[in-house]
Amino acid sequence: MEASGTHFEREFATRSPEETEGLARELARHLEPGTVIALDGELGSGKTCFVRGLARGLDAVDAVASPTYTLMHAYRGRLPLYHFDAWMEGRAEAFLEGGGAEWLGADGVAAIEWAERVERHLPLERLHVSCAHAAGGGRRIRIAVRGDEVLSDRGRRWVESLRALGPGPFALEDANTP
């Protein structure tokens, strides 16, 4: 397996922003400190909406907005949520290299939009969320557990959490489940 191989993934279909948030809210209930979530997808595909759901699942009390121009927002909750936006690639790289990377894997959950732009700063073991537009205004959301050849205990718990995400208000399909 590659150094940053995919160990397990599931694909979900949501029909509305509320369902996208609901999926992320359910996932967030299983997260623990040090979790890094890399989010990718084109403009308007649901990345910030997904982070809003994460915040709700972590019992955050702050309103969630895209941190495109501020680079990072921190939200208080059961666990802190550190929300990064790497859309402005040069600024995001400078922020992470200048000490911002210390928030990755800190005492909370880090969610990075446009993660492919700063991938070299991310830990090998992480959750990867790919958001895409689907017919009828819905979204296709693929959540993968990525990591080194051998997953840590936390990585194995992520796999179990993804397996446990059952049918809810969002439609659910299995992708490739080993």
Contacts in CASP RR format, 6 or more apart in sequence:
PFRMAT RR
TARGET T0000
AUTHOR 0000-0000-0000
METHOD contacts of the structure
MODEL  1
MEASGTHFEREFATRSPEETEGLARELARHLEPGTVIALDGELGSGKTCF
VRGLARGLDAVDAVASPTYTLMHAYRGRLPLYHFDAWMEGRAEAFLEGGG
AEWLGADGVAAIEWAERVERHLPLERLHVSCAHAAGGGRRIRIAVRGDEV
LSDRGRRWVESLRALGPGPFALEDANTP
1 149 0 8 1.000
3 124 0 8 1.000
3 147 0 8 1.000
3 148 0 8 1.000
3 149 0 8 1.000
4 124 0 8 1.000
4 146 0 8 1.000
4 147 0 8 1.000
4 148 0 8 1.000
5 146 0 8 1.000
5 147 0 8 1.000
5 148 0 8 1.000
6 128 0 8 1.000
6 144 0 8 1.000
6 145 0 8 1.000
6 146 0 8 1.000
6 147 0 8 1.000
7 144 0 8 1.000
7 145 0 8 1.000
7 146 0 8 1.000
7 147 0 8 1.000
7 151 0 8 1.000
7 155 0 8 1.000
7 159 0 8 1.000
7 178 0 8 1.000
8 144 0 8 1.000
8 145 0 8 1.000
8 158 0 8 1.000
8 159 0 8 1.000
8 162 0 8 1.000
8 163 0 8 1.000
8 177 0 8 1.000
8 178 0 8 1.000
9 142 0 8 1.000
9 143 0 8 1.000
9 144 0 8 1.000
9 145 0 8 1.000
9 162 0 8 1.000
9 175 0 8 1.000
9 176 0 8 1.000
9 177 0 8 1.000
10 142 0 8 1.000
10 143 0 8 1.000
10 162 0 8 1.000
10 163 0 8 1.000
10 165 0 8 1.000
10 172 0 8 1.000
10 173 0 8 1.000
10 174 0 8 1.000
10 175 0 8 1.000
10 177 0 8 1.000
11 140 0 8 1.000
11 141 0 8 1.000
11 142 0 8 1.000
11 143 0 8 1.000
11 173 0 8 1.000
11 174 0 8 1.000
11 175 0 8 1.000
12 23 0 8 1.000
12 140 0 8 1.000
12 141 0 8 1.000
12 142 0 8 1.000
12 143 0 8 1.000
12 165 0 8 1.000
12 170 0 8 1.000
12 171 0 8 1.000
12 172 0 8 1.000
12 173 0 8 1.000
13 134 0 8 1.000
13 138 0 8 1.000
13 139 0 8 1.000
13 140 0 8 1.000
13 141 0 8 1.000
13 170 0 8 1.000
13 171 0 8 1.000
13 172 0 8 1.000
13 173 0 8 1.000
14 20 0 8 1.000
14 23 0 8 1.000
14 138 0 8 1.000
14 139 0 8 1.000
14 141 0 8 1.000
14 170 0 8 1.000
14 171 0 8 1.000
15 136 0 8 1.000
15 137 0 8 1.000
15 138 0 8 1.000
15 170 0 8 1.000
15 171 0 8 1.000
16 138 0 8 1.000
17 46 0 8 1.000
17 49 0 8 1.000
18 169 0 8 1.000
19 169 0 8 1.000
19 170 0 8 1.000
20 46 0 8 1.000
20 49 0 8 1.000
20 50 0 8 1.000
20 53 0 8 1.000
20 131 0 8 1.000
20 139 0 8 1.000
20 141 0 8 1.000
20 170 0 8 1.000
21 49 0 8 1.000
21 50 0 8 1.000
21 52 0 8 1.000
21 53 0 8 1.000
21 56 0 8 1.000
22 53 0 8 1.000
22 56 0 8 1.000
22 169 0 8 1.000
22 170 0 8 1.000
23 50 0 8 1.000
23 53 0 8 1.000
23 141 0 8 1.000
23 165 0 8 1.000
23 170 0 8 1.000
24 49 0 8 1.000
24 50 0 8 1.000
24 51 0 8 1.000
24 52 0 8 1.000
24 53 0 8 1.000
24 54 0 8 1.000
24 56 0 8 1.000
24 57 0 8 1.000
25 53 0 8 1.000
25 54 0 8 1.000
25 56 0 8 1.000
25 57 0 8 1.000
26 57 0 8 1.000
26 165 0 8 1.000
26 168 0 8 1.000
27 54 0 8 1.000
27 143 0 8 1.000
27 161 0 8 1.000
27 162 0 8 1.000
27 165 0 8 1.000
28 53 0 8 1.000
28 54 0 8 1.000
28 55 0 8 1.000
28 56 0 8 1.000
28 57 0 8 1.000
28 58 0 8 1.000
28 109 0 8 1.000
29 57 0 8 1.000
30 157 0 8 1.000
30 158 0 8 1.000
30 161 0 8 1.000
30 164 0 8 1.000
31 54 0 8 1.000
31 58 0 8 1.000
31 79 0 8 1.000
31 109 0 8 1.000
31 161 0 8 1.000
32 79 0 8 1.000
32 154 0 8 1.000
32 157 0 8 1.000
33 79 0 8 1.000
33 105 0 8 1.000
33 106 0 8 1.000
33 107 0 8 1.000
33 108 0 8 1.000
33 109 0 8 1.000
34 105 0 8 1.000
34 106 0 8 1.000
34 107 0 8 1.000
34 108 0 8 1.000
34 109 0 8 1.000
34 110 0 8 1.000
34 154 0 8 1.000
35 105 0 8 1.000
35 108 0 8 1.000
35 109 0 8 1.000
35 110 0 8 1.000
35 126 0 8 1.000
35 127 0 8 1.000
35 154 0 8 1.000
35 158 0 8 1.000
36 104 0 8 1.000
36 105 0 8 1.000
36 109 0 8 1.000
36 110 0 8 1.000
36 112 0 8 1.000
36 122 0 8 1.000
36 123 0 8 1.000
36 125 0 8 1.000
36 126 0 8 1.000
36 127 0 8 1.000
37 54 0 8 1.000
37 109 0 8 1.000
37 110 0 8 1.000
37 111 0 8 1.000
37 112 0 8 1.000
37 126 0 8 1.000
37 127 0 8 1.000
37 128 0 8 1.000
37 129 0 8 1.000
38 112 0 8 1.000
38 115 0 8 1.000
38 116 0 8 1.000
38 119 0 8 1.000
38 122 0 8 1.000
38 126 0 8 1.000
38 127 0 8 1.000
38 128 0 8 1.000
38 129 0 8 1.000
39 47 0 8 1.000
39 50 0 8 1.000
39 51 0 8 1.000
39 111 0 8 1.000
39 112 0 8 1.000
39 113 0 8 1.000
39 114 0 8 1.000
39 115 0 8 1.000
39 129 0 8 1.000
39 130 0 8 1.000
39 131 0 8 1.000
40 47 0 8 1.000
40 114 0 8 1.000
40 115 0 8 1.000
40 116 0 8 1.000
40 128 0 8 1.000
40 129 0 8 1.000
40 130 0 8 1.000
40 131 0 8 1.000
41 47 0 8 1.000
41 114 0 8 1.000
41 130 0 8 1.000
41 131 0 8 1.000
41 132 0 8 1.000
42 132 0 8 1.000
42 133 0 8 1.000
44 133 0 8 1.000
45 131 0 8 1.000
45 132 0 8 1.000
45 133 0 8 1.000
45 139 0 8 1.000
46 131 0 8 1.000
46 139 0 8 1.000
47 113 0 8 1.000
47 114 0 8 1.000
47 129 0 8 1.000
47 131 0 8 1.000
48 64 0 8 1.000
48 65 0 8 1.000
48 66 0 8 1.000
48 113 0 8 1.000
50 111 0 8 1.000
50 129 0 8 1.000
50 131 0 8 1.000
50 141 0 8 1.000
51 64 0 8 1.000
51 81 0 8 1.000
51 83 0 8 1.000
51 111 0 8 1.000
51 113 0 8 1.000
52 64 0 8 1.000
53 64 0 8 1.000
54 81 0 8 1.000
54 109 0 8 1.000
54 111 0 8 1.000
55 62 0 8 1.000
55 64 0 8 1.000
55 75 0 8 1.000
55 77 0 8 1.000
55 81 0 8 1.000
55 83 0 8 1.000
57 78 0 8 1.000
58 75 0 8 1.000
58 77 0 8 1.000
58 78 0 8 1.000
58 79 0 8 1.000
58 81 0 8 1.000
58 109 0 8 1.000
59 77 0 8 1.000
59 78 0 8 1.000
60 75 0 8 1.000
60 76 0 8 1.000
60 77 0 8 1.000
60 81 0 8 1.000
61 75 0 8 1.000
61 76 0 8 1.000
61 77 0 8 1.000
62 73 0 8 1.000
62 75 0 8 1.000
62 76 0 8 1.000
64 73 0 8 1.000
64 75 0 8 1.000
64 83 0 8 1.000
65 73 0 8 1.000
66 85 0 8 1.000
66 113 0 8 1.000
67 73 0 8 1.000
67 83 0 8 1.000
67 84 0 8 1.000
67 85 0 8 1.000
68 85 0 8 1.000
68 87 0 8 1.000
68 88 0 8 1.000
69 88 0 8 1.000
71 84 0 8 1.000
71 85 0 8 1.000
71 88 0 8 1.000
71 91 0 8 1.000
71 92 0 8 1.000
71 95 0 8 1.000
72 82 0 8 1.000
72 83 0 8 1.000
72 84 0 8 1.000
72 85 0 8 1.000
72 95 0 8 1.000
72 100 0 8 1.000
72 103 0 8 1.000
73 82 0 8 1.000
73 83 0 8 1.000
74 80 0 8 1.000
74 81 0 8 1.000
74 82 0 8 1.000
74 83 0 8 1.000
75 81 0 8 1.000
75 83 0 8 1.000
79 107 0 8 1.000
79 108 0 8 1.000
79 109 0 8 1.000
80 106 0 8 1.000
80 107 0 8 1.000
80 108 0 8 1.000
80 109 0 8 1.000
81 108 0 8 1.000
81 109 0 8 1.000
81 110 0 8 1.000
81 111 0 8 1.000
82 103 0 8 1.000
82 104 0 8 1.000
82 106 0 8 1.000
82 108 0 8 1.000
82 109 0 8 1.000
82 110 0 8 1.000
82 111 0 8 1.000
83 111 0 8 1.000
83 113 0 8 1.000
84 92 0 8 1.000
84 103 0 8 1.000
84 110 0 8 1.000
84 111 0 8 1.000
84 112 0 8 1.000
84 113 0 8 1.000
84 118 0 8 1.000
85 92 0 8 1.000
85 112 0 8 1.000
85 113 0 8 1.000
85 114 0 8 1.000
86 92 0 8 1.000
86 93 0 8 1.000
86 112 0 8 1.000
86 113 0 8 1.000
86 114 0 8 1.000
86 115 0 8 1.000
86 117 0 8 1.000
86 118 0 8 1.000
87 113 0 8 1.000
87 114 0 8 1.000
87 117 0 8 1.000
89 114 0 8 1.000
89 117 0 8 1.000
89 118 0 8 1.000
92 114 0 8 1.000
92 117 0 8 1.000
92 118 0 8 1.000
93 117 0 8 1.000
93 118 0 8 1.000
93 121 0 8 1.000
96 104 0 8 1.000
96 118 0 8 1.000
96 121 0 8 1.000
97 121 0 8 1.000
101 121 0 8 1.000
103 110 0 8 1.000
104 110 0 8 1.000
104 112 0 8 1.000
104 121 0 8 1.000
104 122 0 8 1.000
104 123 0 8 1.000
105 123 0 8 1.000
112 118 0 8 1.000
112 122 0 8 1.000
115 122 0 8 1.000
115 128 0 8 1.000
124 146 0 8 1.000
124 147 0 8 1.000
124 148 0 8 1.000
125 146 0 8 1.000
125 147 0 8 1.000
125 148 0 8 1.000
125 151 0 8 1.000
125 152 0 8 1.000
125 154 0 8 1.000
125 155 0 8 1.000
126 146 0 8 1.000
126 147 0 8 1.000
127 143 0 8 1.000
127 144 0 8 1.000
127 145 0 8 1.000
127 146 0 8 1.000
127 158 0 8 1.000
128 143 0 8 1.000
128 144 0 8 1.000
128 145 0 8 1.000
128 146 0 8 1.000
129 141 0 8 1.000
129 142 0 8 1.000
129 143 0 8 1.000
129 144 0 8 1.000
130 141 0 8 1.000
130 142 0 8 1.000
130 144 0 8 1.000
131 139 0 8 1.000
131 140 0 8 1.000
131 141 0 8 1.000
132 139 0 8 1.000
132 140 0 8 1.000
132 141 0 8 1.000
132 142 0 8 1.000
133 139 0 8 1.000
133 140 0 8 1.000
134 140 0 8 1.000
142 175 0 8 1.000
143 162 0 8 1.000
145 151 0 8 1.000
145 155 0 8 1.000
145 158 0 8 1.000
145 159 0 8 1.000
145 162 0 8 1.000
147 155 0 8 1.000
151 159 0 8 1.000
163 177 0 8 1.000
165 172 0 8 1.000
166 172 0 8 1.000
END
